[in-house]
Amino acid sequence: MFANLTSLNNGAHADCCIVGAGPAGITIARKLARAGKKVFLFEGGSEDISAKSQDIYKGDVLDDTYLPLDVVRLRFLGGTSNHWAGYCQPFIEHSFKGTKKFPHASWPIKKKNLDPFSDETQEILDVKLKNDKRFLFDDPKSNLLLHKTEISSPTNFKNKYYDELKNNKNLFVFLNSNLIDLSTNGEKIIAAQFQNYHNESRNIIADKFVLATGGIENNRILLHGNKRNKGLLVKNPRTLGRYFMEHPLDRRMAVVAMFKKEKNIAQPNKLYYPTEKLKKKYNILDFTTNLEEKPRDKYRIAFIKKLKQITSIPDIKNINFSYLFSFLEMPPRSSNKITLGENTDQFGIPRVQLALKITEEEYLTKALFCKFLAQYMIDNQIGRVKVSNRIWNAMPEEGSWGFHHMGGTRMAETSEWGIVDKNCRVFGQKNLYIAGSSVFASGGCVAPTFTIIQLALRLAEQLQRPAYDA
């Protein structure tokens, strides 16, 4: 049911207090309430977008290639699900593993630990995944495996679950209620303080607390809370806010000409990723790629002139032209991080500063892949590839990001390399958990929503246990 913050008494108690009513927070709240737990779900925004709530998300981007932080995320009921595109894929198995260069990218769990939650995740997101693993052009030598993505409605969590949030007697939803402080005795959270936009506040007590405020905001809350609690909230903050990741996109890496219509793979839901063999051979990062949309006439006409010079294709008018698209892994680097700035929001909490930089390694992956694909198509007389000058000059496609905020409160085996353990519990705190993509140990090369929901369901199962089971 929906309620006002001021309807609570100071010291009001719940079995679980969840901060953030986006996909992860709503998923956990629904599961716990259905299991008979008394749940408080706090959302800083209202039912709809508002300037006063979005203002909280303003911050500084320290590199000029990224978009304003209050534009790439939404702060109201339903969170990110109010503007996601609906692309759904589970993480690829090898994305859970570290590499020689990035051994700390390894997760303390494996794909098999999330697979049991796949069916329920599909129901929640209104999607049906199909297991269709084939090589590009049905040729193992292409070294590109199909990882088919399915497209959800896209499911809007506010719209789909509104009635359940309103009518479940065990679930209390508080809108316009902003978390401004966490208090710990060094072993567990003893209270959380929330405030509305009229400067009215309440202290809440719960057996367990969950932060589910998004990939950037989870970091901000812990950074601020750790300072307020003099280091007792996150006792080993070495990685806190660090190893932040995004997904750089490149929608027009190259123009591809397919000589045979039956070889055309220009379908939005057909994504291909490199085999381990291809990655090791070229020492490249993970990525997914496909062909989508027809290139503009001027690019197609220029390419046809080139083709006439270098090939003897008899029926050049029937060639299929498409743009080559890539969705690139950004490995976890300590230099990509979230910190607190000097400016504060209306609640006196420091705004975030985001340092995010694409490096030579990402550019090299795109260039080497384009070279590999071009040579493969020449060798097999499938077609030709005209690579954008941006790729050779190591320049990004401006404004092309996935808006996928991952890392900073990473999952790890020990507090030396992360902030939460394999069950998403903050190291050193008995009753504080983190939900959402900020716990990702690596970013992989697929959209994160499916994995976020799998992790949320797994965490909800953990939270139903009477005591923490290490």
Legacy VTK file of the C-alpha trace (Angstrom):
# vtk DataFile Version 3.0
C-alpha trace
ASCII
DATASET POLYDATA
POINTS 470 float
0.000 0.000 0.000
1.090 3.584 -0.579
1.623 5.734 2.501
3.151 9.052 3.518
6.466 9.195 5.326
4.855 11.281 8.076
2.358 8.495 8.790
5.234 6.594 10.404
6.406 7.077 13.953
10.099 7.534 14.629
11.553 4.086 15.178
8.946 2.335 13.030
10.071 -1.237 12.369
9.977 -3.528 9.338
11.395 -6.936 8.570
13.137 -5.387 5.584
13.718 -1.796 4.507
14.400 -1.384 0.783
15.686 1.897 -0.635
14.875 2.448 -4.302
11.757 1.417 -6.236
13.322 0.479 -9.550
13.364 -3.028 -11.093
15.624 -4.536 -8.399
13.888 -2.894 -5.444
10.371 -3.698 -6.638
11.329 -7.298 -7.413
12.749 -7.885 -3.924
9.863 -6.077 -2.212
7.245 -8.164 -4.044
8.963 -11.446 -3.206
9.372 -10.647 0.488
5.847 -9.258 0.900
4.368 -12.333 -0.786
6.331 -14.451 1.709
4.631 -12.637 4.580
7.438 -10.237 5.499
6.670 -6.675 6.524
8.436 -4.535 3.926
9.084 -0.796 3.745
9.925 0.344 0.196
11.238 3.911 -0.026
11.421 5.883 -3.275
12.968 9.349 -3.483
10.787 10.363 -6.418
7.052 10.445 -7.009
4.820 8.387 -9.308
5.975 10.544 -12.210
9.142 12.407 -13.129
9.698 15.731 -11.375
12.366 18.421 -11.508
12.968 18.358 -7.749
13.690 14.638 -7.764
15.793 14.620 -10.946
17.870 17.447 -9.484
19.260 14.991 -6.906
20.919 13.109 -9.778
22.924 16.083 -11.013
26.678 15.670 -10.773
29.946 16.303 -12.558
31.322 14.228 -15.418
35.087 14.537 -15.427
35.438 13.422 -19.060
33.572 15.212 -21.820
32.470 12.115 -23.723
29.627 11.220 -21.336
26.135 12.674 -20.963
24.748 14.636 -17.970
24.068 12.350 -15.017
20.504 13.592 -14.511
19.723 12.668 -18.134
20.997 9.076 -18.217
18.968 7.908 -15.195
15.438 8.438 -13.896
14.407 9.033 -10.283
10.764 8.086 -9.796
8.618 5.002 -9.260
9.814 2.276 -11.628
13.285 3.793 -12.017
15.191 2.795 -15.129
12.315 0.680 -16.411
10.617 3.952 -17.385
13.048 4.380 -20.288
14.747 1.093 -21.086
14.616 -0.386 -24.568
13.615 -3.897 -23.513
16.692 -5.849 -24.649
17.030 -9.053 -22.608
19.892 -11.506 -22.448
21.476 -13.436 -19.595
25.190 -12.938 -19.044
27.432 -15.077 -21.204
29.148 -17.749 -19.101
32.694 -16.565 -19.718
31.736 -13.038 -18.613
31.804 -14.295 -15.013
35.475 -15.215 -15.363
38.497 -12.986 -14.978
41.302 -12.764 -17.507
45.075 -12.637 -17.205
44.984 -8.884 -17.600
41.940 -8.386 -15.348
41.973 -11.258 -12.827
39.842 -9.201 -10.413
37.031 -9.195 -12.995
36.125 -12.668 -11.777
32.793 -13.062 -9.957
32.536 -15.181 -6.771
29.498 -16.831 -8.376
28.993 -18.490 -11.749
26.273 -18.459 -14.351
24.877 -21.678 -12.901
24.153 -19.830 -9.629
21.769 -17.491 -11.492
20.252 -19.985 -13.944
17.616 -21.254 -11.427
16.098 -17.759 -11.453
15.904 -17.498 -15.245
12.287 -18.658 -15.682
10.924 -16.254 -13.068
13.015 -13.424 -14.507
11.445 -14.049 -17.905
7.968 -13.827 -16.356
8.832 -10.589 -14.557
10.236 -8.988 -17.720
7.582 -10.438 -20.075
10.105 -12.105 -22.325
10.783 -15.618 -23.581
14.416 -16.463 -24.212
15.334 -18.948 -26.893
18.453 -21.051 -26.750
19.782 -20.730 -30.290
23.561 -20.953 -30.342
24.882 -20.943 -33.876
27.968 -19.594 -35.553
27.806 -16.610 -37.864
27.058 -17.899 -41.379
26.835 -21.355 -39.710
30.612 -21.463 -40.003
32.778 -22.266 -36.928
35.664 -20.487 -38.656
33.805 -17.201 -38.261
34.526 -17.500 -34.502
31.368 -15.501 -33.778
28.612 -17.204 -31.782
24.964 -16.195 -31.836
23.673 -14.833 -28.533
20.097 -14.080 -29.430
18.532 -11.178 -27.595
14.810 -11.004 -26.990
12.956 -7.741 -26.644
10.585 -7.192 -23.735
7.460 -5.029 -24.127
9.583 -3.207 -22.628
8.103 -3.933 -19.209
7.459 -0.821 -17.162
7.626 -1.829 -13.483
5.490 1.092 -12.333
2.649 0.184 -14.669
2.849 -3.595 -14.376
3.164 -3.816 -10.604
1.298 -0.700 -9.468
-1.814 -2.550 -8.288
0.252 -5.100 -6.386
2.278 -2.347 -4.708
-0.980 -0.624 -3.785
-2.897 -3.642 -2.494
-0.371 -5.896 -0.752
-1.004 -5.497 2.989
2.570 -6.478 3.873
4.169 -3.901 1.590
4.328 -0.200 2.456
5.514 2.128 -0.327
6.708 5.609 0.612
7.202 8.062 -2.266
9.135 11.345 -2.096
11.104 9.802 0.767
14.848 10.309 0.456
17.496 8.362 2.345
19.777 10.909 3.975
21.690 8.806 6.495
22.545 5.266 7.608
23.683 4.612 11.173
25.809 1.612 12.138
27.312 0.328 15.354
30.157 -1.139 13.322
28.516 -4.538 12.938
25.032 -3.805 11.635
22.754 -0.968 10.537
20.752 0.238 13.517
18.657 2.883 11.735
18.072 4.696 8.457
16.888 8.291 8.224
14.507 9.417 5.491
13.340 12.919 4.637
10.660 14.319 2.340
10.757 17.578 0.385
9.142 19.476 3.287
12.080 18.814 5.646
10.100 16.222 7.599
12.118 13.157 8.556
11.736 9.751 10.195
14.173 7.184 11.577
13.430 3.627 10.478
14.513 0.375 12.099
14.610 -2.932 10.226
16.060 -6.386 10.582
17.621 -6.035 7.132
18.336 -3.110 4.827
18.746 -3.190 1.035
20.157 -0.412 -1.130
18.646 -0.636 -4.615
19.059 2.931 -5.835
20.968 2.297 -9.070
24.515 1.792 -10.267
25.697 5.300 -9.403
23.548 6.169 -6.399
24.381 3.003 -4.432
27.981 4.186 -4.522
27.082 7.715 -3.501
25.096 6.535 -0.487
27.897 4.290 0.768
30.596 6.917 0.187
28.596 9.514 2.097
27.489 7.063 4.787
31.014 5.813 5.359
32.215 9.359 5.911
29.344 10.087 8.304
30.063 6.882 10.234
33.828 7.511 10.353
34.720 4.446 8.306
32.566 1.973 10.221
30.074 1.426 7.383
32.532 0.109 4.778
35.578 -0.932 6.770
37.740 -1.645 3.752
36.800 1.116 1.280
39.725 0.527 -1.081
37.437 -0.401 -3.998
34.380 1.648 -3.014
33.275 3.710 -6.008
36.036 2.244 -8.172
35.940 -0.147 -11.127
32.905 1.622 -12.555
31.824 0.313 -15.961
29.552 1.256 -18.850
28.891 -0.136 -22.318
30.307 2.018 -25.116
28.195 1.623 -28.246
29.168 2.127 -31.846
26.199 2.007 -34.182
28.124 2.783 -37.353
31.540 1.168 -37.100
31.448 0.228 -40.753
29.247 -0.240 -43.798
28.946 -3.901 -44.762
28.029 -5.146 -48.219
26.581 -8.678 -48.401
26.830 -10.309 -51.840
24.226 -12.996 -51.159
20.793 -12.267 -49.787
20.637 -15.518 -47.853
23.772 -14.453 -46.003
22.158 -11.266 -44.702
22.217 -11.134 -40.888
20.757 -7.648 -40.479
18.273 -8.456 -37.747
18.173 -6.424 -34.497
17.816 -9.430 -32.177
20.714 -11.400 -33.664
23.792 -10.504 -31.661
27.073 -12.355 -32.084
29.944 -12.498 -29.619
33.545 -13.699 -30.049
34.627 -17.175 -29.080
37.341 -17.580 -26.466
39.627 -18.606 -29.334
39.122 -15.307 -31.189
39.557 -13.237 -28.027
42.823 -14.953 -27.143
44.190 -14.823 -30.678
43.756 -11.059 -30.974
43.931 -10.239 -27.252
40.653 -8.328 -27.436
37.790 -7.517 -25.090
34.316 -9.012 -25.135
31.731 -7.484 -27.444
28.499 -8.246 -29.221
27.907 -7.230 -32.796
25.255 -7.322 -35.465
24.118 -5.592 -38.636
21.233 -3.191 -38.411
19.539 -0.471 -40.466
20.463 0.581 -43.977
23.210 3.174 -44.358
22.438 6.569 -45.783
22.420 6.896 -49.568
25.641 8.900 -49.706
27.554 6.160 -47.845
25.993 3.397 -49.914
26.698 5.159 -53.230
30.319 5.835 -52.275
30.749 2.190 -51.246
29.268 0.939 -54.540
31.862 2.964 -56.457
34.605 1.309 -54.416
33.124 -2.133 -54.952
33.041 -1.674 -58.713
36.755 -0.907 -58.623
37.787 -3.932 -56.562
35.279 -6.672 -57.413
33.550 -8.222 -60.380
30.130 -8.781 -58.823
27.652 -9.114 -61.719
24.492 -7.963 -59.940
25.692 -5.137 -57.700
22.199 -3.647 -57.369
21.038 -6.629 -55.287
23.733 -6.305 -52.649
22.479 -5.882 -49.075
24.017 -2.939 -47.241
23.965 -2.520 -43.468
25.756 -0.695 -40.680
27.967 -2.750 -38.396
26.962 -2.258 -34.757
28.980 -3.085 -31.613
28.181 -3.287 -27.923
31.507 -3.297 -26.127
32.742 -4.542 -22.798
34.473 -1.974 -20.605
36.813 -3.851 -18.279
36.928 -2.880 -14.595
39.616 -0.253 -14.128
40.358 1.477 -10.849
40.646 4.840 -12.636
36.985 4.708 -13.722
35.335 5.746 -10.498
32.654 7.595 -8.578
33.698 10.110 -5.940
31.941 12.811 -3.935
32.272 16.431 -5.051
32.110 19.662 -3.076
28.633 20.686 -4.253
25.663 19.295 -2.349
22.009 18.611 -3.109
19.069 20.061 -1.210
19.533 17.492 1.561
23.162 18.472 2.101
24.538 15.291 0.531
27.548 15.740 -1.787
26.840 15.284 -5.481
28.778 12.657 -7.393
31.742 13.082 -9.678
32.120 10.461 -12.391
35.460 9.689 -14.009
34.844 7.511 -17.055
37.261 7.103 -19.931
37.411 4.855 -22.970
40.966 3.616 -23.397
43.130 2.422 -26.262
42.170 -1.164 -25.445
38.514 -0.579 -26.328
39.438 1.175 -29.581
41.881 -1.578 -30.484
39.218 -4.242 -29.964
36.940 -2.519 -32.480
39.736 -2.050 -35.025
41.005 -5.633 -34.800
37.498 -7.029 -35.040
36.764 -4.965 -38.162
39.980 -6.217 -39.759
39.162 -9.811 -38.866
35.611 -9.594 -40.223
36.714 -7.856 -43.415
39.347 -10.495 -44.133
36.964 -13.340 -43.320
34.362 -11.971 -45.754
36.962 -11.521 -48.481
38.351 -15.037 -47.999
34.868 -16.548 -48.207
33.523 -14.209 -50.916
30.640 -13.201 -48.660
31.020 -9.457 -48.983
33.148 -6.412 -48.165
33.521 -4.067 -45.189
34.179 -0.326 -45.351
35.411 0.707 -41.924
34.726 4.173 -40.541
37.734 6.467 -40.208
36.764 6.891 -36.561
37.798 3.321 -35.882
41.295 3.768 -37.308
41.669 7.140 -35.559
40.488 5.796 -32.160
37.560 8.202 -31.881
34.264 7.421 -30.106
30.825 7.734 -31.635
29.664 10.800 -29.732
26.941 10.221 -27.166
26.718 6.478 -27.818
26.500 4.698 -24.484
24.259 2.003 -23.105
23.329 4.008 -19.977
24.315 0.870 -18.066
25.941 1.823 -14.763
27.853 -1.078 -13.251
30.417 -1.613 -10.528
31.682 0.466 -7.636
30.151 -1.794 -4.976
31.495 -4.925 -6.646
30.840 -8.511 -5.637
34.054 -10.311 -4.622
35.473 -13.159 -2.579
37.039 -10.760 -0.070
36.819 -7.113 0.944
40.202 -6.540 -0.695
38.568 -6.609 -4.132
34.967 -5.691 -3.484
32.270 -4.266 -1.262
29.748 -7.131 -1.125
30.130 -10.880 -0.814
28.624 -13.578 -3.036
25.218 -12.992 -1.401
25.313 -9.219 -1.974
25.892 -8.489 1.721
28.237 -5.594 2.533
31.435 -6.933 4.072
31.508 -6.176 7.808
27.769 -5.450 8.128
25.405 -8.217 9.200
22.234 -6.713 7.789
23.117 -4.421 4.854
22.733 -5.643 1.280
23.182 -4.096 -2.170
20.933 -4.838 -5.166
21.389 -3.842 -8.785
24.224 -3.573 -11.263
26.612 -1.749 -8.915
27.535 -5.228 -7.586
28.680 -6.433 -11.026
32.298 -7.599 -10.899
32.539 -7.240 -14.678
30.320 -5.561 -17.221
30.181 -8.229 -19.884
28.852 -7.323 -23.307
25.082 -7.637 -22.954
22.371 -5.418 -21.465
22.329 -5.866 -17.668
18.593 -5.885 -16.850
18.116 -9.655 -17.034
21.064 -10.268 -14.709
19.885 -7.517 -12.339
16.548 -9.296 -11.879
18.203 -12.709 -11.464
20.427 -11.278 -8.734
17.423 -9.571 -7.098
15.499 -12.843 -6.946
18.531 -14.616 -5.529
18.918 -11.891 -2.904
15.201 -12.046 -2.018
15.632 -15.746 -1.354
18.605 -14.996 0.884
16.706 -12.299 2.802
13.930 -14.719 3.719
16.327 -16.719 5.855
16.187 -15.931 9.573
19.916 -15.239 9.857
22.799 -14.573 7.522
24.194 -17.812 6.157
27.779 -17.237 4.975
LINES 1 471
470 0 1 2 3 4 5 6 7 8 9 10 11 12 13 14 15 16 17 18 19 20 21 22 23 24 25 26 27 28 29 30 31 32 33 34 35 36 37 38 39 40 41 42 43 44 45 46 47 48 49 50 51 52 53 54 55 56 57 58 59 60 61 62 63 64 65 66 67 68 69 70 71 72 73 74 75 76 77 78 79 80 81 82 83 84 85 86 87 88 89 90 91 92 93 94 95 96 97 98 99 100 101 102 103 104 105 106 107 108 109 110 111 112 113 114 115 116 117 118 119 120 121 122 123 124 125 126 127 128 129 130 131 132 133 134 135 136 137 138 139 140 141 142 143 144 145 146 147 148 149 150 151 152 153 154 155 156 157 158 159 160 161 162 163 164 165 166 167 168 169 170 171 172 173 174 175 176 177 178 179 180 181 182 183 184 185 186 187 188 189 190 191 192 193 194 195 196 197 198 199 200 201 202 203 204 205 206 207 208 209 210 211 212 213 214 215 216 217 218 219 220 221 222 223 224 225 226 227 228 229 230 231 232 233 234 235 236 237 238 239 240 241 242 243 244 245 246 247 248 249 250 251 252 253 254 255 256 257 258 259 260 261 262 263 264 265 266 267 268 269 270 271 272 273 274 275 276 277 278 279 280 281 282 283 284 285 286 287 288 289 290 291 292 293 294 295 296 297 298 299 300 301 302 303 304 305 306 307 308 309 310 311 312 313 314 315 316 317 318 319 320 321 322 323 324 325 326 327 328 329 330 331 332 333 334 335 336 337 338 339 340 341 342 343 344 345 346 347 348 349 350 351 352 353 354 355 356 357 358 359 360 361 362 363 364 365 366 367 368 369 370 371 372 373 374 375 376 377 378 379 380 381 382 383 384 385 386 387 388 389 390 391 392 393 394 395 396 397 398 399 400 401 402 403 404 405 406 407 408 409 410 411 412 413 414 415 416 417 418 419 420 421 422 423 424 425 426 427 428 429 430 431 432 433 434 435 436 437 438 439 440 441 442 443 444 445 446 447 448 449 450 451 452 453 454 455 456 457 458 459 460 461 462 463 464 465 466 467 468 469
